[in-house]
Amino acid sequence: MSRIAIRFAALKAAHKKAFIPFITAGDPDLATFAKILAGLPKAGADLIEIGMPFSDPMADGPAIEKANLRAFAGGIKLKKIIDAVRDFRAGDKDTPIILMGYANPLYAYGLDKFAKDAKDAGVDGLIIADLPPEEDGQLRAMAGGLDIIRLVTPTTDAARLKTILNGASGFLYYVSVTGITGSKQADATPVQKAVAAIRAQSNLPVAVGFGISTPEAARAIAAVADGVVVGSAIVNRIAVALEQKTDIIHDVIGFVETLANAAHKS
């Protein structure tokens, strides 16, 4: 079993839901990012999603776009992201790490080299937002041991869902709203119906993201899914802390803890 499968199985046995924070690699700088990453498991993160900055992040809203720019200004590169995961693994052998991003940087790095380096560093899964199931065969062939996590959206019909499920592993990521990250608020009622439809065709856990920004929302969504992902709201904490010159690590970790506690109490 992969680390992702092991973690979801353990949570299910404990009657708990997964809390999955998203942070952008290298935001606001490599040193601070590494400290935030190291602190997430103790704050309640069950799995961690790390964004790989890209110049044209089509699925991401203003908060994550700005985080990407901060990371680029700090000199982030794909190799440095992989190195950061390797450093994290030196102190944490169990918390699953998922890299989320776009296809262009992976092809520029070299798919075979990326897959090998990511696995060797301790990455567990990939979410490549602009690589549809019909186009990810080469990546899947090279990524043995890495879970390929697919996105399901409110516009996904039953026929399309079958295509998405073919080759998916780890868990399914249900995008709770249409549009970009951080643009709308998730509604638990339609999410519950969508998750039920997915579960009718798949045994993979379903984690829900987009539009979740408060502990109350995290609790509501976790109650109808297997996990909840929060990204833009956490990334916004970094931006606010920078502007107000407060303790970034303390602010972010404290916020993550409140979200995780809420999700775990669903």
Secondary structure, 3 states (H helix, E strand, C coil): CCHHHHHHHHHHHCCCCEEEEEEECCCCCHHHHHHHHHHHHHHCCCCEEEECCCCCCCCCCHHHHHHHHHHHHCCCCHHHHHHHHHHHHCCCCCCCEEEEECHHHHHHHCHHHHHHHHHHHCCCEEEECCCCHHHCHHHHHHCCCCEECCEECCCCCHHHHHHHHCCCCCCEEEECCCCCCCCCCCCHHHHHHHHHHHHCCCCCCEEEECCCCCHHHHHHHHCCCCEEEECHHHHHHHHHHHHHCCCHHHHHHHHHHHHHHHHHCC
